[in-house]
């Protein structure tokens, strides 16, 4: 059988492409290497599935062409996504600008999509590893598992390299390169950073609201604010994930990367308040005194880094040491030595070059009928539902274009 389109990858963008094209009367084959569709959806948003976000500006997406997604998001953005899921009987709800399924269960999203697929002319083959693909005359051919499938169009929606256990293993890049498409430098993003120093043994386990500023060879390249998680190897948490792409990209270019943490970003009067407290808290030792400001493990870590004995009475602490402690609270410096791999990353940075894709349709500029969607493209968003929104948007755009073809 020759299909109107073969979709390689049964994640959010692949399922959306298949549904959109099939709703327009096309016969679709959906291939997925895992035993079930949508496995990566189940792990998003800590199992709650953050689908989208009401806030959108030019800093929400990154890549060789950071502005590439925005025109398509105007065509199929948050409101269109809400309407799409409502048409399938699933409500979405908003919490501080973040959009989730009303059930707050990622399984609801996956099951809703799979349920719709079952009603459409979509053949699903799970456990299928697409090994190679080519095009002969007007027919795409996909090979794997000892069989060959043929289709008029081919959508590569196989994801990147992040979290292989959920389905993404980089195979989509090899298929794209087989069609002579350029893949930009790829690396983990939205991931924890590793730091140098022994002090992490004292701060591990702490969660603290910080302003996180990244410097590359002394030049500021990124900043975020939020709850940082201190680990045995370095730092994690949403603000760290947000800046990780910039830190990792610079680190891979052999630049010296430092992260500066303001441990009390909402306390502009720290110096004045600390001096005032010192006047009537002289009975405390230094460690006890600063535990009135910060988590005790952070206080101990700061004192150890500065070589200050915790038991010194605060009234006897030299003025220089007092100033140094306050300065480290404002500028807790971490030299970044590395980062966690794809198995812990939420997304892959880099991918199929958007310069080789028609911006309005996501069709290849090199080969008619070939489309790219989702994480496979050189488009990665920040935390907050942006990557899932892009997956659905790009899948819709490709599926719609295939559906417009009346020659099938």
C-alpha positions, 0 to 999 in steps of 0.5 A: 500500500502507498500512503499519502504520508508516512510520519516517523515518530509518534510523539506530540508533533508526529501525532499532531501531523498525522491527525491533521492530515488524516482529518483532511482525508489523507491515508497516513502511516504513523511509525513509532520505535517505542511500544506505545505512542506518546511516551515522552508526553507522560514525563512532561511537567512532572507528569502534569504535562505543561502544554503551553504558556500565555507569555511569549516573547523573542527570548522564549525560543533559541536556535540558529534562527531564534525567530523562526517559530514565531510566524507559525505560532501566530497561525497555531498558538495557544488559543488554537491548541485549546480549541483543538483539544476541546474539539477532542473533549479535553479541557485545558486549565491555566495556572499563573500563565502555564497551561495544563490539561484540566485533569493535571495528568499527562496521561490524559493528553496522550490518551486523548490523541491516541483516541482520536488517531483510532477514529481516523485513517491512520495505520499505527506501527509501534516497535518500528525502528526507521533505519533508512529512508530514500525517495524514488521518483515521487515515492518516499521509502522507509526501511526497518524491521525487515520491511519497506513502507512507501508514501507520497510524503514523509514527515520526520518527527523523530525528536532529538537525543534527550531521554532515549528511554522515552523514544528519542535516540537521534535517529531522525538526524541520520534520516535527515542527513540521508536527504542531504540536510544539514544538522547544526551542533546538537547538545543537551539543554534544559539540564543541570550544570556541574561545578568545581569545588568541594563545597557542594558536599555542604550545600547539597539538598538545599533549595533557595530562590536565587538570581542566576547570572552566567558569565563566559570569559567574564562577559554576561551571557544570560540571567534568570531568577527562581528556585535553585536546587543545590546538588552534590555535583553542582546546581539544578532547578528551572532557572538553571535549566533556562540558562543552561543552553547558553552556558553549555554552548559557550563551554563547548567553545572552550570558554571559562564559564562562571555562574554567579548566584545572588542568594537573597535577590529579594533583599536589597537592604541586606547589608543595612539589615545585617548591620542592624541585627548585629547590634542586638544579636551579639550573643549569637555565634557567626553561624547562628547569626547568618542562619537568620538570613539563609538556610543553615547548610548554605551558611555553613558552606559560605563559612567553609569557603571563606575559612571562617570558624562558625563558632566565632561570636558575631560581635567578635567577627572582624569587619572584613570577614563580615563584609566577605560573608555579605559579599558571598551571599550576593555573589556566590560564584560557581565555576562550571566544569560540565553538564548532565547528559541527554538522559537528564536533559529535557530537550535537545539544542540544535537540529535540522537547520531551519535555513533549509526548510520552507518557513510557512510549511516546514517542507524541505527546500531540497526535496518536495514532500519531505517535512520536519517537525518538533524537536528534530528541527533547530528550535528549542524553547525555555521551560514552561510549555514552549517545547510542547507548544512548538511540537503541536504547532509544527505538527499541525503546520506540516499536516495541514500542508499535506492535507492541502495536496489534492493530487493524492 
